[in-house]
Amino acid sequence: MEKLHGTLSATSATLHGTLSARSVIGAEIYDGAYSVHSEANEVQILPTENKQLTKNITVEKIPYFETSNLSDGITAYIGSEVEVNYG
């Protein structure tokens, strides 16, 4: 990426390079949720298209648990905690 270079004073400016903006003038501000919980069996869409965000979106982690099992192995539970009775 080319850097912006040149001279800048109180009375004049001569600048060369590429300048880009992260904000779209006139874009509607997103006012929905900024924190979401992942769902194992559902798609979740935040209506952010063509809107300006004012902070980061946080996607919470999917619960993950491991337990030993009767076969001397490990059973992994992804998405929810499960109580297992062996007897």
Secondary structure, DSSP 4 states (H G I P E B T S, - for coil): -PPPEEEE-SS-EEEES----SS-TTPEEP-S-SEEE--SS-------TTEE-SS--EEEPPPEEEEE-TTSSEEEEESS-------
